[in-house]
Amino acid sequence: MTDLVQTELFRVEVPDEEPYIYKAWPRQVVFHTATQKYLLYGGAMGGAKSHALRQHGYMTCLSVPGASVLLLRRTFRQLEKTHIERIMLDAPRLGAVYYKAEKILRFPSNNSLLTCGHCETEADVIDHLGTEYDLILFDEAVTFLEKQFTLISSRARTTKPGLVPRVLLGSNPGPAQWLKERFITKTCAAPGYNPDDYAFVPAKLADNPSIVDQEGYLATLDNLPDALAKMYRDGNWDVFEGQYFEEWNPNLHVQRLHCDPTWPRVRCLDWGYSKPG
């Protein structure tokens, strides 16, 4: 018996000639062993977000008999290139069978299922609302709408005693304020939001030694426009492409003061007619 990940949380037997299926690096171990219901992993590019999400789905299927896992990307093309091609290669080593037409990875040994899905259209979103899932995985969560996240996350429920249904996300920074408010600043005002249920595990390129040419990859990121470089190289959630004040830094430009409740307030709104929103 060999550790699937460097923790006692999940274990799986693998052939002697292949010592492990998945070697988790320290930052990934933090992600795999966190217990919050809603968990965001990532930030900078190269932190192995997609890989960690997919492997967590595998581990759940292997360790929970009859588990039902949903793995999502926003479009089918993204899903196919990021996950499906890899799943088809991994299936034999996992003792699983991938059914291409249904986009389902089935584990015959314990009847667990990992379903691959996407949200290109409203109909695609609705398709995911008729099933309950023990685990839901959103890959590159910044590409999803908040409505899609909340609707699909509502299907995270289980009939298995002792099992807590969860929603795990991986993402780079981007113009998705709802994601930042829920996981980074924890200032979400949505009804029922509990900040204690949410956690963020940051990861950068250095946290993924699997990428051999670290310096070369960083140089590639450095050549991006400044805002994108800050997002993808540094995992900075306070900038985005097209931002007017690209030098914005809340640690530098925000001053927190005590405000007397009798002071007058002034509110301004820019409707953004030329570029709505």
N, C-alpha and C positions, 0 to 999 in steps of 0.2 A: 504494500500500500504506500503510495507516494503522494505528498502534498500537491494538490492542484494549484493552490496559492499559498504563499508563505504565511499561513495562519491556520489554526485548527478549525476554522469556520466551515470550510468545504474540503472534502477529500474524494479522490476517485482513483480507481485502480487502472493503471496504464501498462502497456507492454514493456518488458524489461529493456528492450533495445531503444525505447524512447522514454527517457527518465521523467519527463513532464510534458503536459499538454500546454500549460500556461505558466510562465514565470512572471509573477507580479513584482514590480519595483516598489520601493517603500511608499511612494505617494499613492500608488494604486492600492496597496494594502490598506492605507487609511480610508480610501474610498470604499473598498469592499467590506470593511468592518464597521463603518459608521452605521448608526441605527435610526436616524431620523426618517420619517415617512417620505419626505421630499428631499432629494439630494442632488445638487448640481456639482459636476466635476469638470474642471478644465480651466479655460482662460486662454493662455497662449497656444499657438499652433505647435504641434509636435509633442503634445503631452500624452498622446495615446488614448484620447477620449473614446473614440469609436471602438477601439480594441477592448478597452476596459468594460464598456457597456455590453458588448457582445459576449465577452467571457463571463460577465456576471449573470447574463441570461443563461449561458450554458450551465454554470455552477448551480443555479437555482433549479434548472430542469433535472440535473443529475442528483441533487440532494433532497428534493421534495417530490415524492411520488405523486403523479397526476398533476404536476404544476402546469399552469397556463401563463405563458409569458408573451408579451406583445413588444416587438422591436420596430420603431418607427423612424423614417426619414420623411422630409416634406414631399419629395417627389420620388416617383418610381425609379427614375434614372439614378438619382443619388443613392437610393436603397440598393439598387443592383450593383453599382460599382463599389460602394463602401462595404456592404455586408453580404449580399447574396452570393457573390462570387467566392468570398472567403468561407461562407457557411458550407457551400458545396464541397470545398476542399477539406473542411474540418469534420464533416459528418462521419466518415468512416472511422476516424480515430476516436470519436465520441461514442461510437456504437449506435449512431443515429442514422436516420434516413431522411433526405430532403426531397419533398414533393414539389416540383417546380410549378405546376399549374396552380396549386393552392398556396404556394409560398409558405409552406409549413415544414419545420424541422421536427420530426417525431422521434422520440426515444422509446423504442419498443420494450426496453427492460422495465420501465416503470410508468409508461403511458403519459409521460410529460410531453408538452407541445410548446414550441417557440414559433410564433406566427410573425411573419414579416409584413409590414404595412406601410402605407404612405397617406398623405393628406392633400393630394393635388386638387381635388374638387370637394364640394360640399357632400356629395354622395359618398366619397371615400371616407369622410369623417363619420358619417352616419353608419357606415358599415361596421365601424369599430364599437358602436354603442350597444350592440345586441349581445355582447359577451362580457362575462366578468373575468378579470385577470388578477393573478396573484402578484404579478410584477409587470409594470409598464416602463419601457425605456424610450426616451425621446433623444435621438441623436441630432446634434446641431440644433439645439432647441431655439436658438435665436431666429431661425427661419420659420418657426410656427407662430400662429396668431394666438393671443391669450385665450380667445374663445375656444380654439381647438384644444389647447392644453387643458382648460378647465373641464370641457365636455368629456374628453377621453379619459382624463384622470379620475372622473367620477366612476369609471368602471373598474377601478382598483379596489376590489373586494374579494373575499374568499369565504368558502364554507369549511376550510380546513382548520380544525382546532389548534390554537397555539401559533398559527402563522399570521403575521402582520403584513397585509398588502402594502406595497410600496411603489413609488414613482421616482425613477432615477433619470437624470438628464446629463447630457454632455454638450458643451457649447463653447465656441469662441465668443468674445464680446461682440456687440453690434447694436443697432438701433432698435432694441426691444426693451422698452422701459419697464414693462411688466416683469420681465425676467430679472432685471437688476433690482427692482423694488422688492420682489419676493425673496431673493436669495442673497443679494449683496448688501443692500442698505437696510433691508427688512422694514421698509416703510409702506408696505402694501396696505391699502385701505379697503380691500375687497371684503365683503361680508364673510365671517367665519374664518378669516385668516388668523393663524396662530404662528407667530415667528419661531416658537420653540419646535415646530414641526419641520422647519426648513434649515438646511445647512449647505455650505459651499466649501468644496475642497479644491483649492487652486492648484494648478499644475502648469509647469513650464517645460520647455524643451529639455532642460538639464535633468528633469525628473524622469526622462525616458532614454536611458542609455542604449536602447535598442537602435536608435539612430546613430550610426557610426560617425558620419561627417557632421558633427555638431557645428563647427565653425563655418563650414560651407553653407549649411542651412540657415544659420543666423545671418550670414552675409546676404543671402537671398532675401530674407525678411527685411533687412536694412535698406534694400533697394526699393521697397514699396513706398508709396506716398506716406508722408509723415504720420497722418492719422491711422492708416492701416498698419504701419510699422508698430505704433504704440499698442494697437489692439492685438495684433498677431504675434509680435515678438515679446511684449511685456505683459500681455493679458490685462490691459488697461480697460476698465469698463466705463471710464468717464469721457471717452472720446468716440467719435464715429465719423465715417466718411461723409463729407459735405457739411460738417459742423462749422459754424461761422467763427467762433472763438476756439481755434484749435489748441490754444495754449491753456485752455480751461483746466484748472486743478482745484477740486473742492477743498483740499487741505491748505491751499494757499489763498484762494479767492472767496472762501466762505467764512464769515465771522459770526459766531453764535453769541447773541446778546439776550439779556433779559428784557422783555417787552412789557411795559405797563399796559394793562388791559384798557386804559382810558386813552391811549395814544391813537390818533387817527390812522387808518389803513388806506393805502392806495393800491389798486390792482389794475394791471394793464394786460391787454390781450392783442396779439398779432394774428389776424385771421389767416395770413399766408395765402393770399389770392393767386399769386404767380406760381407758388409751389405749395399747394394745400398741405397742412400738417407739418 
